[in-house]
Amino acid sequence: MAAVLVLWIVNAFIENAEAQRRTDEVERLITELREVTESARGAGWNMDDTAWRSSSAYKQLVSMDVRMIPLLLQRIDLEEEAVGRVLAGGVAELGQLKLSEADWENKESWKSAWDDHVDRAEKQVPIILADRQLNASEQATRLVDLGVPALPHLIGELQSGRTAEAGMIAIRQLLGPSHHVPSQNDSLQWLRWARSHAKEYASLTFKFE
């Protein structure tokens, strides 16, 4: 019992330290983005994106870990519109979201589009995985089209023992090689990975409403 308690305390400490690291990284980046967008203050949501898309701060933003996305989403409403617009652009690119021009008309339409992606992923992941008319590659393509909001649901499928090849392929594509996901379609490896990381990606179901 004592060993279990010690292990729990150590794991909690590691999780808290990691959460603080991510918060600090987001704060540092937003400080830089405020400077980058200083000249665009007052321009509103539809400001010219030429300058900030080529900035080092934006490049850092779109190279962040997708687990940062919920923190970035929370700041979209808290920051001035210029910074919020850049954060939205970064989240869309980082999260591999397919958005139409109408979704960029203003902050509220963008937030609704994000919420729609979250709802769509929840509904479509099990439907796509159950579609036997599609092969694994075709299923994976449709899963990836849902963007990172699909990740918590794909991981949930793995945790439940439903280790579909399409889900493994989609997770690899959505996360990339830096997340150390299993390289083989080994059910046991994926089950262990899902159980170890589910909590980290659960907040990608964040919604504004």
C-alpha beads as a LAMMPS data file, in Angstrom:
LAMMPS data file: protein, C-alpha beads

209 atoms
208 bonds

1 atom types
1 bond types

-500.0 500.0 xlo xhi
-500.0 500.0 ylo yhi
-500.0 500.0 zlo zhi

Masses

1 110.0

Atoms # bond

1 1 1 0.000 0.000 0.000
2 1 1 2.831 2.402 0.884
3 1 1 4.525 1.717 -2.462
4 1 1 1.293 2.426 -4.341
5 1 1 0.856 5.716 -2.444
6 1 1 4.419 6.788 -3.223
7 1 1 3.903 5.949 -6.899
8 1 1 0.666 7.959 -6.959
9 1 1 2.385 10.961 -5.366
10 1 1 5.272 10.782 -7.842
11 1 1 2.914 10.547 -10.816
12 1 1 0.830 13.459 -9.522
13 1 1 3.973 15.557 -9.087
14 1 1 5.105 14.768 -12.639
15 1 1 1.671 15.606 -14.075
16 1 1 1.531 18.916 -12.188
17 1 1 5.040 19.839 -13.292
18 1 1 4.173 19.055 -16.921
19 1 1 0.950 21.074 -16.735
20 1 1 2.876 24.043 -15.313
21 1 1 5.500 23.732 -18.038
22 1 1 2.821 23.906 -20.718
23 1 1 1.161 26.896 -19.061
24 1 1 4.497 28.712 -18.856
25 1 1 5.236 27.968 -22.506
26 1 1 1.878 29.363 -23.610
27 1 1 2.404 32.495 -21.493
28 1 1 5.822 33.073 -23.028
29 1 1 4.486 32.662 -26.547
30 1 1 1.525 34.977 -25.978
31 1 1 3.885 37.650 -24.670
32 1 1 5.742 37.438 -27.979
33 1 1 2.506 37.497 -29.986
34 1 1 1.387 40.682 -28.235
35 1 1 4.537 42.358 -29.529
36 1 1 4.094 40.940 -33.044
37 1 1 0.499 42.186 -33.266
38 1 1 1.046 45.533 -31.548
39 1 1 0.734 47.474 -34.804
40 1 1 -2.528 45.669 -35.634
41 1 1 -4.329 46.524 -32.404
42 1 1 -7.722 47.918 -33.236
43 1 1 -7.762 46.323 -36.683
44 1 1 -10.226 43.716 -35.493
45 1 1 -10.554 40.042 -36.298
46 1 1 -10.068 40.529 -40.047
47 1 1 -6.657 42.142 -39.791
48 1 1 -4.030 41.555 -42.454
49 1 1 -2.253 38.283 -41.699
50 1 1 0.843 38.859 -43.822
51 1 1 3.128 40.021 -41.023
52 1 1 2.310 37.595 -38.249
53 1 1 2.172 34.444 -40.391
54 1 1 5.846 34.886 -41.220
55 1 1 6.870 35.750 -37.644
56 1 1 8.981 33.420 -35.506
57 1 1 6.287 33.553 -32.813
58 1 1 3.675 32.121 -35.177
59 1 1 6.085 29.455 -36.391
60 1 1 6.602 28.464 -32.767
61 1 1 2.847 28.381 -32.280
62 1 1 2.181 25.948 -35.118
63 1 1 5.015 23.674 -33.995
64 1 1 3.654 23.269 -30.476
65 1 1 2.401 20.032 -28.988
66 1 1 -1.296 19.518 -29.787
67 1 1 -1.867 19.061 -26.055
68 1 1 -1.379 22.835 -25.810
69 1 1 -4.517 23.490 -27.870
70 1 1 -7.007 23.656 -24.936
71 1 1 -4.813 26.289 -23.242
72 1 1 -4.651 28.279 -26.475
73 1 1 -8.422 28.055 -26.928
74 1 1 -9.025 29.425 -23.448
75 1 1 -6.874 32.453 -24.247
76 1 1 -8.667 33.364 -27.486
77 1 1 -11.411 35.146 -25.548
78 1 1 -9.095 36.620 -22.929
79 1 1 -6.638 38.341 -25.252
80 1 1 -7.136 41.348 -27.521
81 1 1 -8.673 40.431 -30.861
82 1 1 -5.355 40.664 -32.715
83 1 1 -3.712 38.077 -30.473
84 1 1 -6.884 35.968 -30.408
85 1 1 -6.929 35.907 -34.211
86 1 1 -3.341 34.660 -34.338
87 1 1 -4.095 31.999 -31.727
88 1 1 -7.093 30.862 -33.763
89 1 1 -4.941 30.600 -36.865
90 1 1 -2.385 28.556 -34.967
91 1 1 -4.992 26.224 -33.488
92 1 1 -6.558 25.645 -36.909
93 1 1 -3.207 24.742 -38.443
94 1 1 -1.918 22.770 -35.479
95 1 1 -5.227 20.960 -35.109
96 1 1 -5.473 20.143 -38.836
97 1 1 -8.936 21.702 -39.068
98 1 1 -10.710 22.111 -42.374
99 1 1 -12.411 25.511 -42.220
100 1 1 -14.385 27.482 -44.791
101 1 1 -14.093 31.236 -45.400
102 1 1 -17.308 31.766 -43.457
103 1 1 -15.670 30.308 -40.374
104 1 1 -13.185 33.196 -40.352
105 1 1 -15.672 36.085 -40.557
106 1 1 -15.399 36.882 -36.850
107 1 1 -14.403 35.389 -33.522
108 1 1 -17.829 33.947 -32.775
109 1 1 -18.088 32.121 -36.111
110 1 1 -14.621 30.652 -35.573
111 1 1 -15.519 29.477 -32.072
112 1 1 -18.703 27.865 -33.408
113 1 1 -16.631 26.115 -36.077
114 1 1 -14.320 24.671 -33.421
115 1 1 -17.305 23.451 -31.381
116 1 1 -18.761 21.880 -34.539
117 1 1 -15.492 20.012 -35.119
118 1 1 -15.616 18.654 -31.577
119 1 1 -19.226 17.486 -31.991
120 1 1 -18.535 16.002 -35.417
121 1 1 -15.536 14.038 -34.180
122 1 1 -17.513 12.528 -31.317
123 1 1 -20.248 11.353 -33.692
124 1 1 -18.158 10.337 -36.673
125 1 1 -15.274 8.365 -35.136
126 1 1 -17.376 5.278 -34.252
127 1 1 -19.357 5.554 -37.501
128 1 1 -16.215 5.628 -39.651
129 1 1 -14.578 2.768 -37.765
130 1 1 -17.732 0.671 -38.149
131 1 1 -18.017 1.272 -41.915
132 1 1 -16.995 -2.053 -43.485
133 1 1 -17.303 -0.631 -46.994
134 1 1 -14.089 1.308 -46.365
135 1 1 -10.655 -0.261 -46.053
136 1 1 -8.278 0.780 -43.237
137 1 1 -6.538 3.418 -45.353
138 1 1 -9.825 5.014 -46.403
139 1 1 -11.107 4.993 -42.838
140 1 1 -7.883 6.602 -41.618
141 1 1 -8.167 9.373 -44.222
142 1 1 -11.667 10.235 -43.044
143 1 1 -10.579 10.128 -39.403
144 1 1 -7.680 12.487 -40.068
145 1 1 -10.094 14.848 -41.837
146 1 1 -11.818 15.291 -38.455
147 1 1 -8.647 16.897 -37.058
148 1 1 -7.253 16.586 -33.541
149 1 1 -10.708 16.674 -31.869
150 1 1 -10.899 13.037 -33.015
151 1 1 -7.923 12.024 -30.849
152 1 1 -9.742 11.550 -27.504
153 1 1 -12.314 9.330 -29.194
154 1 1 -9.724 7.304 -31.087
155 1 1 -7.813 6.790 -27.849
156 1 1 -11.066 5.813 -26.143
157 1 1 -11.604 3.145 -28.790
158 1 1 -8.157 1.741 -28.088
159 1 1 -8.748 1.742 -24.338
160 1 1 -11.905 -0.276 -24.910
161 1 1 -9.901 -2.930 -26.731
162 1 1 -11.173 -1.943 -30.183
163 1 1 -7.747 -1.669 -31.778
164 1 1 -8.731 -0.918 -35.362
165 1 1 -5.822 -0.453 -37.761
166 1 1 -7.409 2.727 -39.129
167 1 1 -7.394 4.317 -35.679
168 1 1 -3.706 3.562 -35.213
169 1 1 -2.855 5.048 -38.607
170 1 1 -4.940 8.157 -37.936
171 1 1 -3.352 8.794 -34.531
172 1 1 0.125 8.557 -36.064
173 1 1 -0.820 11.077 -38.754
174 1 1 -2.513 13.487 -36.343
175 1 1 0.345 13.439 -33.836
176 1 1 3.393 12.939 -36.018
177 1 1 6.609 11.146 -35.023
178 1 1 7.481 13.394 -32.072
179 1 1 4.864 11.832 -29.786
180 1 1 6.515 8.420 -29.665
181 1 1 3.377 6.504 -30.571
182 1 1 3.826 2.801 -31.360
183 1 1 5.326 2.337 -34.810
184 1 1 3.717 -1.056 -35.327
185 1 1 0.060 -2.059 -35.339
186 1 1 0.533 -4.145 -32.223
187 1 1 -2.701 -4.213 -30.198
188 1 1 -1.016 -4.651 -26.822
189 1 1 1.444 -1.798 -27.419
190 1 1 -1.394 0.506 -28.466
191 1 1 -3.527 -0.489 -25.488
192 1 1 -0.689 0.387 -23.123
193 1 1 -0.052 3.675 -24.930
194 1 1 -3.736 4.617 -24.833
195 1 1 -4.065 3.879 -21.136
196 1 1 -0.936 5.904 -20.365
197 1 1 -1.874 8.946 -22.460
198 1 1 -5.680 9.172 -22.529
199 1 1 -5.797 11.800 -19.787
200 1 1 -3.336 14.041 -21.650
201 1 1 -5.569 14.323 -24.728
202 1 1 -8.996 14.290 -23.054
203 1 1 -9.203 18.095 -22.924
204 1 1 -9.177 18.294 -26.737
205 1 1 -12.951 17.976 -26.364
206 1 1 -12.947 21.574 -25.002
207 1 1 -15.906 23.614 -26.253
208 1 1 -16.689 27.327 -26.051
209 1 1 -20.425 26.941 -25.538

Bonds

1 1 1 2
2 1 2 3
3 1 3 4
4 1 4 5
5 1 5 6
6 1 6 7
7 1 7 8
8 1 8 9
9 1 9 10
10 1 10 11
11 1 11 12
12 1 12 13
13 1 13 14
14 1 14 15
15 1 15 16
16 1 16 17
17 1 17 18
18 1 18 19
19 1 19 20
20 1 20 21
21 1 21 22
22 1 22 23
23 1 23 24
24 1 24 25
25 1 25 26
26 1 26 27
27 1 27 28
28 1 28 29
29 1 29 30
30 1 30 31
31 1 31 32
32 1 32 33
33 1 33 34
34 1 34 35
35 1 35 36
36 1 36 37
37 1 37 38
38 1 38 39
39 1 39 40
40 1 40 41
41 1 41 42
42 1 42 43
43 1 43 44
44 1 44 45
45 1 45 46
46 1 46 47
47 1 47 48
48 1 48 49
49 1 49 50
50 1 50 51
51 1 51 52
52 1 52 53
53 1 53 54
54 1 54 55
55 1 55 56
56 1 56 57
57 1 57 58
58 1 58 59
59 1 59 60
60 1 60 61
61 1 61 62
62 1 62 63
63 1 63 64
64 1 64 65
65 1 65 66
66 1 66 67
67 1 67 68
68 1 68 69
69 1 69 70
70 1 70 71
71 1 71 72
72 1 72 73
73 1 73 74
74 1 74 75
75 1 75 76
76 1 76 77
77 1 77 78
78 1 78 79
79 1 79 80
80 1 80 81
81 1 81 82
82 1 82 83
83 1 83 84
84 1 84 85
85 1 85 86
86 1 86 87
87 1 87 88
88 1 88 89
89 1 89 90
90 1 90 91
91 1 91 92
92 1 92 93
93 1 93 94
94 1 94 95
95 1 95 96
96 1 96 97
97 1 97 98
98 1 98 99
99 1 99 100
100 1 100 101
101 1 101 102
102 1 102 103
103 1 103 104
104 1 104 105
105 1 105 106
106 1 106 107
107 1 107 108
108 1 108 109
109 1 109 110
110 1 110 111
111 1 111 112
112 1 112 113
113 1 113 114
114 1 114 115
115 1 115 116
116 1 116 117
117 1 117 118
118 1 118 119
119 1 119 120
120 1 120 121
121 1 121 122
122 1 122 123
123 1 123 124
124 1 124 125
125 1 125 126
126 1 126 127
127 1 127 128
128 1 128 129
129 1 129 130
130 1 130 131
131 1 131 132
132 1 132 133
133 1 133 134
134 1 134 135
135 1 135 136
136 1 136 137
137 1 137 138
138 1 138 139
139 1 139 140
140 1 140 141
141 1 141 142
142 1 142 143
143 1 143 144
144 1 144 145
145 1 145 146
146 1 146 147
147 1 147 148
148 1 148 149
149 1 149 150
150 1 150 151
151 1 151 152
152 1 152 153
153 1 153 154
154 1 154 155
155 1 155 156
156 1 156 157
157 1 157 158
158 1 158 159
159 1 159 160
160 1 160 161
161 1 161 162
162 1 162 163
163 1 163 164
164 1 164 165
165 1 165 166
166 1 166 167
167 1 167 168
168 1 168 169
169 1 169 170
170 1 170 171
171 1 171 172
172 1 172 173
173 1 173 174
174 1 174 175
175 1 175 176
176 1 176 177
177 1 177 178
178 1 178 179
179 1 179 180
180 1 180 181
181 1 181 182
182 1 182 183
183 1 183 184
184 1 184 185
185 1 185 186
186 1 186 187
187 1 187 188
188 1 188 189
189 1 189 190
190 1 190 191
191 1 191 192
192 1 192 193
193 1 193 194
194 1 194 195
195 1 195 196
196 1 196 197
197 1 197 198
198 1 198 199
199 1 199 200
200 1 200 201
201 1 201 202
202 1 202 203
203 1 203 204
204 1 204 205
205 1 205 206
206 1 206 207
207 1 207 208
208 1 208 209
